[in-house]
């Protein structure tokens, strides 16, 4: 689960991409990736790292909770 609390969603496609990217990076790193080192040198090639493939990506359902009313900033947005 990833929690994002935007003040106002200005670009839904962008926030969806950011959320999915963050979830997939965490899943890939925790579940599939293996980066063995031998004397601080990678011991495997890029293709054998166990990176998550597109077919193995789960469905990600994101819910964005916006703050009621508008903030005093531009279009109700807040800085990251």
C-alpha positions in Angstrom: 0.0 0.0 0.0 1.2 3.5 -0.8 -0.4 6.5 0.7 -0.4 9.8 -1.2 -2.3 12.8 0.2 -2.3 15.6 -2.4 -4.0 18.8 -1.5 -5.5 18.9 -5.0 -5.0 16.5 -7.9 -4.2 18.7 -10.8 -2.9 16.0 -13.3 -4.5 12.6 -12.6 -2.4 10.8 -15.2 0.8 12.1 -13.6 -0.1 11.2 -10.0 -1.3 7.7 -11.2 2.1 7.1 -12.9 4.0 8.3 -9.8 2.0 6.0 -7.6 2.3 2.9 -9.8 6.0 3.5 -10.3 6.6 3.8 -6.6 4.6 0.6 -5.8 6.3 -1.3 -8.6 9.8 -0.2 -7.5 9.1 -1.4 -4.0 7.6 -4.7 -5.1 10.5 -5.4 -7.5 13.2 -4.6 -5.0 11.6 -6.5 -2.2 10.4 -9.6 -4.1 12.4 -10.3 -7.2 15.7 -8.3 -7.5 19.0 -9.8 -6.6 22.2 -7.9 -7.1 25.1 -10.0 -5.9 28.5 -8.4 -5.7 32.0 -10.0 -5.7 34.6 -7.6 -4.3 32.3 -4.6 -5.0 31.9 -5.6 -8.6 28.5 -6.9 -10.0 28.7 -10.6 -10.3 25.8 -11.0 -12.8 24.6 -9.5 -16.0 21.7 -7.1 -16.2 19.4 -9.7 -17.8 19.7 -12.1 -14.9 18.9 -9.7 -12.1 15.3 -11.0 -11.7 13.7 -7.7 -12.6 9.9 -7.8 -12.6 8.4 -8.2 -16.1 5.3 -6.5 -17.4 3.3 -9.8 -17.3 4.1 -10.1 -13.6 2.8 -6.7 -12.6 -0.3 -6.8 -10.3 -3.3 -4.5 -10.7 -2.8 -1.4 -8.7 -5.8 0.4 -7.4 -5.0 3.9 -6.1 -7.3 6.2 -4.2 -6.5 9.9 -3.9 -8.0 11.8 -1.0 -8.1 15.5 -1.7 -8.5 18.2 0.9 -11.8 19.9 1.1 -11.8 23.5 -0.2 -8.9 25.1 -1.9 -5.6 26.0 -0.3 -4.3 29.5 -0.7 -1.7 28.4 -3.3 -2.0 28.1 -7.0 -5.0 26.0 -8.0 -5.1 24.6 -4.5 -1.8 22.7 -5.0 0.9 22.2 -2.4 4.6 21.7 -2.7 6.1 18.3 -2.3 
